[in-house]
């Protein structure tokens, strides 16, 4: 009788532990917004009706582009389906190949970045997820953005987790592509495509896409140093092949020296 009671109690304890473990992620997601407000992190209101700061295009009576009235940042916002698949894959390969699998933070990406940087002897890859990068650009004050303090990194991580719990991956990727800086005064993938290749982001091919993706590590520097940018571009191409985003045939035909900038 005692053994039967002990067995029943043991089973109940195991079930209670399993329920607790299953509930932890849910409870954690509920607590993140509260924790963010306690820490003084900004709310996500900015994303509710997100409209990227951009430029105004002026057309003449024949519907031809007459000029551009540049805003604070030279950008033209577009929707995700207006970006070529190769451009999206190139940026994910370069910046966050686990984007559609993680919840805002990726230990795998962080460890890969550490190993890659040690092998290279310098910083060639960041460990932040694409979501964390988007959060840094939109929610972290400019004077704090590049401070390597524990508090800033914790707030950045917690906001990223909150963003991931509230918005779809597609929406986050769209915001990122419209917000990110590509160097040469080009903000967002559409303006970068026009600035470097005189075409829309929807028309970017493999070489153009990997070039732009490669710039994101250090846009101001790489946009002025073609040879260094090509080294980074080749890394993105290698990652595209490794991840199965392109075939061996496509990889073999992708000669970075044949690419022509505007």
N, C-alpha and C positions, 0 to 999 in steps of 0.2 A: 504493500500500500504506500509506504514511504517513497519507494523507488518510483512508483507511478506518479506521485505528487511532484517529486523532484524533476521527473522527466517533463511533466506538463509545465512546470515553472520555467525549466530550462528552455523549452520551446517558445514560451511566451517572451522570455528575455531576448532570445535570438530574433524573434519577429519584431519586437520593439526596437532593437538596434537597427535592423534592416529598414524599418519605417523611418527611423531617425536619419539614417544615412541618405535615404531617398529624399527626405524633406529638406536636408541641409541646403542643396543648391537653390531650391525655391525660396527658403527663408533668407538665404544670402542675397538673392536678387531683390527681395522686398526691402532688405535693410540697406542696400547700397545707396539709394537716393537719400535716405535719412542721414546716413553717415556722411555723404557728400555735403549736405547742407550744414551739418555740424562743423565740418572742416572748413567751411566757407567757400566751397567750390561753387561755381556758377550753375544755374539751372539749365536745362536743355531747351529752354524757350526759343533760343536762337535758331534751333533746327526745325521748329514747327512750321515756319513759313520761310525756309532758307532761300534767300536770293543772293547769289554771289555778287560782290562788288565788281562792276564791269564797266566797259566802255559803250558809248552810244554810236552806232553806225548810222551815217547820214547818206541817203540815196537821192539821186536827181530825178527829174520827171520821167526819165526813161528807165527808171528802176535800176540804175547802175550805181555802184558804190562811189560816193563823192568824197568821203573822208570819215575819220573816226574821231569822236570827242572822247579823249581818254579820261577815265576816272582816276581814283587813287591808285588803282591797280589795273593794268591793261589785260582785261579778261572778257571772254564771251561765254556765258553759261549755256550749256547744252544738256540734253537728257542722255541717260546711259545708252539707250539704243542708237544714239548718234555717234557712238565711238566704235571703231572697228574692233572685231573680236581679237585680232592680232595685237592691237594696242592694249586692250584690257589684259590679255594673257601676258604680254611682255612686262607690264607694270606689276602684275601679281608675281611673276617669276623673279623679278628684281627686288621687290619690296616685301612681299608677304605671300608665299606660296600656300600657306596654311589658312589663308583668309576665310575660306568658306567652311572651315572645320573648327576654328577656335571661337571663344566667346569674348574676345577683346584682348587676350593675353596669350602668348604662345611660348612655352618653355623650350619647345623644339627649335623655334626660330632664334631664340636668344642663344641657345647652346651652339647652333650652327654658325651664328655670327661670330661668336667668341673664337671658335675653331678656325673659321675662315680668316679672321683678322690676325690670329697668331701665325698662321701659315704665310700670310702676305707680309707680315712684319709691320703692318699699318692698318688703319681703319678703312676697310673697303666695303663693309656691310654692317648695317645697323640691326639691332635686336628688337626694336619696337615694331609692333604690328601696324598695319595700315590704319586701323582704327585709332591707335594711340597717336600716330602722326597727325591724323585729321583733328583729333582733340587738341593736340599741342598748338596747331595753327589757328584753331577757332576759339578755344576756351582759355588758353593760358596767356596771361598778359605778356606783351612783347618784351618788357624789361625782365621777365622771369623765364621766358621761353627757352633760353639756352643755358640756364643755371642748372648745374648738375647736383641739385640738393635732393635729399631723400623726400622731403615734404612735397616738392613739385612732382617727383616721379610717382609718389603714392596717389596724389590727387589726379594726375594724368591717367593712371591705371584705373582708379575707381570711376572716373567719368567715362572712360572707354567701356568699362563693364556695364555702366548704366545705359550708354548709347546702344550697345549690342542687345540689351534686354528690351529696348523700346522700338528700335528701327530695324528694318530688313537689311540684309547684306547688300542687296542691290542699291538701296537708298544710300547707305554709307559709302559704297564705292562711287556712286554718282557725285556725292558731295565732295569726296576726296579728289576726284578727277577734275572737278571745277575749281577747286581751291588751291591745289598744289602749284608750286613755283618751278618753272623749267629753265630759268636763266634767260638772259637776253630780253629782260623786261616782259616776259611772257608768263602770265598766270592762267592756269587751266589748260587742259589738253587741246581744246579747240583753238585757242590763240597760239599755242605752241606749234600746232600743225601748220597754221597759217604763217607764223613767223619763220619757221625753219624750212618748210617745204611748199608753201603757197597752195595748200589744199585743206580740205575739211578733215576733221578727225575721223570721220566715217570712211575716208579713202586711204588712210595710212596703211602701208604695206609692212612686211616683216622687218626690213632693214630700217625703215623710218621709225617704226614702233620701238624696236630694241634700242635705237639711238636715243630717243626721247626718254625711255625708261631708265637708261643708263645715266642720264643727266641728274636724276633725282637725288643721288648721293651727295653731290656738291654742285648744284646748278650754276651758281655764279662763277665758279672756277672752271668747271668742265665745259661750259658753253663758250669759253674763250680759249680752250686748249684741245684742239681736235684730236691729237694723238692720244692724249689721256682719255678723252671721251670714247675713242674707238676701242681702247683696252677694256673699258667698262661695258661698252656695247657687246664686245665679244663674250664677256662674262655672262651677259643676259642671254645671248644666243645659246651658250653652253647650258645654261639653266633651262631654257625652253626645251632643248633636246632631252635633257635629263628628266624633266617632268612629263615628257610625252606630249607637250603642247605642239611640237612640230615633228615631222618625220626626218629620217636620216637624209633623204633626198633633198628636202627643203633646206636642211642645215648645210648640206654640201654646196648648194647653189647660192647661199647667202654670203656673198663676198662684200665685207664692209667697205672695202676700198672702191667699190662701184657706186656707192651711195652718193648722191649729189645734194648738197645743201642749197638753199635759196641764194 
